Amino acid sequence: PERRQLASEARMGKRGRGDAAGSYLDPEGYRYLTGIYTHPLSPSNGDLAEHRMVLYDKIGPGPHYCHWNCGKLLEWGGHKGIFTDHLDGNKLYNDPENLVPSCLRCNWGRSRVY
C-alpha cells in the first residue's frame, strides 16, 4: 500500500530528501544514498546510509528501546545510540519490515552469528 510506496521512494532518495545523484556500497557492504541533505540524519556531505534513513522514517526520532529486549533506551547518534539491525542479516535488504533499532552490544553480538 501507500507505506510500501513511501519506503520505496525513500530508498530511491525521493520524498523531500534532496536531489539524490545515486548510490554506492561502502567497504562493509552497506548502500549509501548520495545527495541526501535535508533528512534529519543527513551528514554534511549528503551521503546517508540507506538502512538508517529507512528505519528513521519508519520509527521516527525516538527515543526507542533496543528491539532485542536488553532494556536500553536509545536515541539516534553516537556509539551509544541507535544501530539499525537487519533481521535477516542481509545488509542490502532495506525493507522497513526487515529493520529494527538495536543497541551496539546487541547489534555486534548478532553480527557474529551470521
Secondary structure, DSSP 8 states (H G I E B T S, - for coil): -HHHHHHHHHHTT-SSS----EEEE-TTS-EEEES--SSTT--TT--EEHHHHHHHHHH-S--EE-TTSS--EE-SSSTTS-EEEETTS-TT---GGGEEEE-HHHHHHHHTT-
